Amino acid sequence: MSLELTDEILIPASRDVVYAALNDPEVLKECIPGCEELIKHSDTELEAKVVLKIGPVKAKFGGNVILDTGGAPETFSLTGEGSGGAAGFAKGGADVTLTEQGEETLLTYTAKAEIGGKLAQLGSRLVAGTAKKLSAKFFTNFKNKLSDEEAEAA
């Protein structure tokens, strides 16, 4: 099963601040729903452990993410794959664009994923709906965290 998500969010911080935060494992760990562990092996390699509940299936995923920062900070992309044991696997990637709008930054992303195993049998509507909720939650957390940091700095 494959799914695609596209969204944009306006973040009240400069592009450099947003980009730095997106590369900070501590910030990401706090913002990723269900993230138990996030290890940065290098500037372009991360390892994550995430627990997710999708419908009746609760799965612990372990996975690796590779960043391509060739066009940074304006654009960058990431690819990754994770395994949830019996629950299945997911692999995919995302393209992210950061556009300066005055003192704020517009973050736009397009993500594509391939899902297999038990998760794929749950039905694409449930999986896509959950993926949308999780990505919305991540970006809400991320925006709030940067808003708080900007307020503290001011």
URBEL-V416516 format. One line per field, one symbol per residue. ss: DSSP state (H for helix, E for strand, C for the rest). phi: phi as a letter, one per 20 degrees, with the letter a starting at -180 (. if undefined). burial: # if it has 16 or more other C-alpha atoms within 10 Angstrom, else .. Layout:
ss=???
phi=???
burial=???
This chain:
ss=CEEEEEEEEEECCCHHHHHHHHCCHHHHHHHCCCEEEEEECCCCEEEEEEEEEECCEEEEEEEEEEEECCCCCCEEEEEEEEECHHHCEEEEEEEEEEEEECCEEEEEEEEEEEEECHHHHCCHHHHHHHHHHHHHHHHHHHHHHHHHHHHHHC
phi=.cbcccabbedfbfgfffffffddgfffgfefgmfebbdeeafcccccccdcdcleedcdddbdcdeddgdfefcbcbcabccdmffpbbbrabdccddfcmedceddbcccbdccnggfefoffffffffffffffgffgfffffffffffff
burial=.........######..##.#.#.#.#########..#.#....########.#....##########....############..##############...######.#.#.#.#.##......##.###.###.##.###.##........
